Amino acid sequence: MIPGQFNYHRPTTVGEASRLLSTLGTEARPLAGGHSLIPMMKLRLATPEHLVDLQGIEGLRGIRREGGRIVVGAMTTQHDLLASSEIAQSLPILHETALLIADPQVRYRGTIGGNVANGDPGNDMPALMMTLGATYRLEGPTGTRGVPAADFYQGAYFTALEQGEILTSVSIPLPAAGHGYAYEKLKRKVGDYATAAAAVILTRAGGRVVSCAIGLTNLSEKPLLATEAAQAVIGTSLDEATLKKAATAAQAIMSPAADARGPVEYRKHVGGVMVVRALQRAAGRAA
Ligand SMILES: Cc1cc2nc3c(=O)[nH]c(=O)nc-3n(C[C@H](O)[C@H](O)[C@H](O)COP(=O)(O)OP(=O)(O)OC[C@H]3O[C@@H](n4cnc5c(N)ncnc54)[C@H](O)[C@@H]3O)c2cc1C
């Protein structure tokens, strides 16, 4: 339970952090809240020789509105998200999801940047960001680029981040007024990662679904967008047959690991249940 030796760096600008990461190479890792990286180091599943701490960089923390988008700085903690009235009003699904992550102790330290950059299929924010159509801002030695969350995840712990790049913010388009939302998460106990979870954002008019996006957490080696399942509910009143069709379409793209949270068939089954519950709750909340 004691990490191996490492060198500690505390840059004060993104440029300095990026230069350090580029120069030190693959043995260097950014450190944000440390609530994924440090446990992995304690278990010797990660053995970086250099930690580049992002805590000393000003301007990476905070929530602001930019036109029709909410921009969240990478070092904004999960607690900051929960304390924000802007998030509660404009992006209530982000508030709901943050509240389902771990416990207050973890949420005081864990950051949105660390959660989405980590690449762990068990993290809750990545599938939500895909559902919301968010874009990640990455800054590195060759400049700045925006990568849609939907294109960011390549496999377990593999992302679009290049050596030396730092994720500096997450930009989220505001969902339509009157949208319905839900993040349904099944976990073995309070504070646990998801056995299966589903995020839904939808709009309704005249009792029928007009638009819908569905994201899935911990049901594959990377977060998933259940596009066919979402398509199946558009134009419907979300009757029983449609809900079943959506669950079946979502289950068709799930490939969870068999682990302490259950065998594959069980996790796919409860994955379908999460999709149905999230659709029903989102529909009930839609204006
Ligand atoms: C007991 C426990 C329960 C938990 N339960 C959940 C849960 O239910 N759901 C959930 O989603 N999470 C859970 N977590 C994880 C927690 O949310 C982490 O805080 C989060 O995954 C990582 O955020 P961090 O700021 O701590 O990042 P760190 O641990 O510091 O970093 C994580 C990884 O991301 C990289 N990184 C960090 N920031 C950046 C950046 N800005 N740019 C580029 N790379 C970066 C790091 O190099 C590292 O590889 C749990 C953690 C614990 C300890």
The ligand as a Tripos MOL2 file, in Angstrom:
@<TRIPOS>MOLECULE
LIG
   53    58     1     0     0
SMALL
NO_CHARGES

@<TRIPOS>ATOM
      1 C1        -13.0850    4.9490   -2.9040 C.3       1 LIG1
      2 C2        -13.2450    5.5610   -4.2590 C.ar      1 LIG1
      3 C3        -14.4530    5.4210   -4.9300 C.ar      1 LIG1
      4 C4        -14.6180    5.9920   -6.1920 C.ar      1 LIG1
      5 N1        -15.8140    5.8520   -6.8370 N.ar      1 LIG1
      6 C5        -15.9920    6.4220   -8.0290 C.ar      1 LIG1
      7 C6        -17.2280    6.3230   -8.7070 C.ar      1 LIG1
      8 O1        -18.1990    5.7410   -8.2360 O.2       1 LIG1
      9 N2        -17.3500    6.9220   -9.9210 N.ar      1 LIG1
     10 C7        -16.3220    7.6180  -10.4940 C.ar      1 LIG1
     11 O2        -16.4900    8.1490  -11.5770 O.2       1 LIG1
     12 N3        -15.1280    7.7250   -9.8690 N.ar      1 LIG1
     13 C8        -14.9460    7.1580   -8.6600 C.ar      1 LIG1
     14 N4        -13.7430    7.2880   -8.0350 N.ar      1 LIG1
     15 C9        -12.6540    7.9840   -8.7250 C.3       1 LIG1
     16 C10       -12.6650    9.4760   -8.4270 C.3       1 LIG1
     17 O3        -13.8260   10.0870   -8.9990 O.3       1 LIG1
     18 C11       -11.3970   10.1240   -9.0020 C.3       1 LIG1
     19 O4        -11.2120   11.3010   -8.2980 O.3       1 LIG1
     20 C12       -11.3910   10.4200  -10.4760 C.3       1 LIG1
     21 O5        -11.5670    9.2600  -11.2320 O.3       1 LIG1
     22 C13       -10.0500   10.9860  -10.9450 C.3       1 LIG1
     23 O6         -9.9740   12.3200  -10.6520 O.3       1 LIG1
     24 P1         -8.6900   12.8870   -9.9200 P.3       1 LIG1
     25 O7         -8.8020   14.3640   -9.9890 O.co2     1 LIG1
     26 O8         -8.5980   12.2760   -8.5820 O.co2     1 LIG1
     27 O9         -7.5220   12.4310  -10.9150 O.3       1 LIG1
     28 P2         -6.1140   11.7320  -10.6390 P.3       1 LIG1
     29 O10        -6.2830   10.5040   -9.8360 O.co2     1 LIG1
     30 O11        -5.1340   12.7360  -10.1530 O.co2     1 LIG1
     31 O12        -5.7380   11.3490  -12.1520 O.3       1 LIG1
     32 C14        -6.3950   10.2930  -12.8370 C.3       1 LIG1
     33 C15        -5.7120   10.0890  -14.2030 C.3       1 LIG1
     34 O13        -6.0050   11.1590  -15.0830 O.3       1 LIG1
     35 C16        -4.8110   11.8550  -15.4640 C.3       1 LIG1
     36 N5         -5.1560   13.2880  -15.3960 N.ar      1 LIG1
     37 C17        -5.7070   13.9210  -14.3430 C.ar      1 LIG1
     38 N6         -6.0050   15.1820  -14.6740 N.ar      1 LIG1
     39 C18        -5.6240   15.3460  -15.9490 C.ar      1 LIG1
     40 C19        -5.6800   16.4350  -16.8560 C.ar      1 LIG1
     41 N7         -6.2220   17.6110  -16.5100 N.pl3     1 LIG1
     42 N8         -5.1840   16.2750  -18.1150 N.ar      1 LIG1
     43 C20        -4.6610   15.0760  -18.4800 C.ar      1 LIG1
     44 N9         -4.5860   14.0040  -17.6750 N.ar      1 LIG1
     45 C21        -5.0700   14.1430  -16.4210 C.ar      1 LIG1
     46 C22        -3.7520   11.4380  -14.4620 C.3       1 LIG1
     47 O14        -2.4470   11.4760  -15.0080 O.3       1 LIG1
     48 C23        -4.1880   10.0120  -14.1360 C.3       1 LIG1
     49 O15        -3.7470    9.1390  -15.1420 O.3       1 LIG1
     50 C24       -13.5500    6.7270   -6.7790 C.ar      1 LIG1
     51 C25       -12.3310    6.8660   -6.0920 C.ar      1 LIG1
     52 C26       -12.1870    6.2940   -4.8530 C.ar      1 LIG1
     53 C27       -10.8580    6.4740   -4.1420 C.3       1 LIG1
@<TRIPOS>BOND
     1     1     2 1
     2     2     3 ar
     3     2    52 ar
     4     3     4 ar
     5     4     5 ar
     6     4    50 ar
     7     5     6 ar
     8     6     7 ar
     9     6    13 1
    10     7     8 2
    11     7     9 ar
    12     9    10 ar
    13    10    11 2
    14    10    12 ar
    15    12    13 ar
    16    13    14 ar
    17    14    15 1
    18    14    50 ar
    19    15    16 1
    20    16    17 1
    21    16    18 1
    22    18    19 1
    23    18    20 1
    24    20    21 1
    25    20    22 1
    26    22    23 1
    27    23    24 1
    28    24    25 2
    29    24    26 1
    30    24    27 1
    31    27    28 1
    32    28    29 2
    33    28    30 1
    34    28    31 1
    35    31    32 1
    36    32    33 1
    37    33    34 1
    38    33    48 1
    39    34    35 1
    40    35    36 1
    41    35    46 1
    42    36    37 ar
    43    36    45 ar
    44    37    38 ar
    45    38    39 ar
    46    39    40 ar
    47    39    45 ar
    48    40    41 1
    49    40    42 ar
    50    42    43 ar
    51    43    44 ar
    52    44    45 ar
    53    46    47 1
    54    46    48 1
    55    48    49 1
    56    50    51 ar
    57    51    52 ar
    58    52    53 1
@<TRIPOS>SUBSTRUCTURE
     1 LIG1         1 GROUP 0 **** ****
